[in-house]
Amino acid sequence: MTKTARINTMMRYINNRQYFTIRELMTQFQVSRSTVIRDLNNIQELGMPLTASVGRDGGYAVLQNQLLPAVQFNSEELKALFVSFLATLNTQLPYLQNRNTLTEKLVAIASQTQQDDLLTLQELLVFSHTNPANTRLTELTDFAPPMLKTLLNTCLTSRQLHLTLATGTRTVWVRHIFNRQDNWYIDAWDLSNQQFCEIKVAAIQQLAPVDREQTLDPATINAAIKAAHPATNVCVQLQAAAIQQFRQHPHPTTPLQFLDPFQQTAKLECYLDVHQPQQLTDFSHWLLYLGSDARLTVAPTELTAAVRQEALKIVGQLP
């Protein structure tokens, strides 16, 4: 990294933090203490005001409401951003229209030579979800549920929501929003029934944040979850081939626990609600997708029965 690039990156790094130390910058940018001090002096000369505090716990802070120079991208950074947008164009993600607009803006800020390169990349690259006959076409089936964008925007304000479904209303705290098999779900804590639940985003008819006066303190919700959290009832041991499959389609809310330093063996522990038939079916499909290198070591009888049933359906399709 050149000195100019390092200083620009360092300016944005420290501007995103309320407080930082020289040691943090030395570690982040892999430079000496004297280099960091020279860079900070250059940054102050460029007009970014820094305040320093002395002592054992001393460090620096940036005065608030100071503007940084306009962002500028080099050719490789523009290509990286442009390809990232192309790769996610038809994957049922929220803010789809906004991402299309951003792609056009990326082309607009590029030079003529850069524009030619970006448009050529758009013609060359065909991803698994892209229509090869027209790489710019977004299929209607690739649009996310209309309620997803509203849900995300509302959760940025409050994660405690009143949801109106066809089956009634529920008051929940949203833990995760995830995609599974081309469908979006909410992983939520039901504040009335004091249990976790999965709700399909497409099934939500209306939603609204809980009134501020009625919202619960996060510590109260965490305490309730800790007291009622179900014990793990599923454990899957994975070998190398299954780990590769897992990376293509990971479990939506549970990470792998690697058992060796080379990440060739791992285990996954989670809780499965055996009273939810759709959860059993989805997990069975996903487990069979992982292949023979994935082995159930702990499982409720309902899950093993569901896996056998799905496997028999596959065998039954043979001539």
Salt bridges, closest charged atoms under 4 A:
ASP39 OD2 - ARG6 NE 2.70
GLU76 OE2 - LYS79 NZ 3.42
ASP187 OD2 - ARG175 NH2 2.71
ASP190 OD2 - ARG170 NH2 2.95
GLU198 OE1 - ARG180 NH2 2.99
GLU269 OE2 - LYS267 NZ 3.43
ASP282 OD2 - ARG180 NH2 3.08
GLU310 OE1 - HIS285 NE2 2.87
GLU310 OE2 - LYS313 NZ 3.51
